[in-house]
Amino acid sequence: MIFRDDLLKGKVIMITGGGTGLGRSMAEAFGSLGGALALVGRRLEVLQEAKAALAALGVPVYIAALDIRDADRVERVIDDVFQHFGHLDVLVNNAAGNFISPTERLSPRAVDAVLNIVLHGTFYCTLAAGKRWIERHEPGTVLNITTTYAWTGSGYVVPSAAAKAGVLALTRSLAVEWARYHIRHVAIAPGPFPTEGAWSRLMPTEELAEAARERVPLKRVGRHEELTTLAAYLISDEAAYINGEVVTIDGGEWLKGAGMFNGLEVLSDAEWDAIRAKMPKRSS
């Protein structure tokens, strides 16, 4: 970690989906920088494991089983977090659900499964935390984990694309509306960062995983510490003037897909020579 050890000292940070994957990695990073943690997720056993590991390092940790699709339960858990620590400084909306499928094969239930977690759950948590900050006249920071296809769209993950686009709009809208209450909103748009859960649903074969790596101009996937370093900065007081911004960390993946001719990198020198030979000669 490139930061001083007390970068997040005194901050209470709530992470949804905090027991596994990128949520767990962020928890470990924030804890190492002095933060106290409230980790929530649907599986209590993984939260207990995370708490034990972090507590052994001296990190204060609160855990609660929480399905963020349940708005009433969200309210109760966030109340508990405030009561347990006395305050909450940062909410990290990390919990997500996604899988690949031709859109015409989706049932309404499958669509709802993604929209209710990614969009509704993020909104419920943000609203619950924000109302309490406003009532208590306390500042706060919300970090949303979104995706680059929130602004480009993407086939085969259409419910996720629609939901993440909503999260992007939520980030930028509340960055303006709630700034007068000293509540910041920021977001990270990751490219491919392997995690046990999401990777198995989105890259279920080695061929798909290799294709994901090849789409990235840097020809590799992201390392968790690269994302957690960015997240730690964005939720820290050092980033106090960053509001409404979405930071992409994807090795250039979405830019490569955005350019009409970016795929021409597959051509060999001989193929380029053949193409040039077929082009009309320019007159001098």
PyMOL commands that set and color helices and strands:
alter all, ss='L'
color gray80, all
select helices_A, chain A and resi 21-32+44-55+71-85+103-105+108-136+149-152+158-177+179-181+196-202+206-215+224-235+237-239+253-258+262-266+269-278
alter helices_A, ss='H'
color red, helices_A
select strands_A, chain A and resi 12-16+36-41+61-65+90-93+140-145+183-190+246-249
alter strands_A, ss='S'
color yellow, strands_A
deselect
rebuild
show_as cartoon
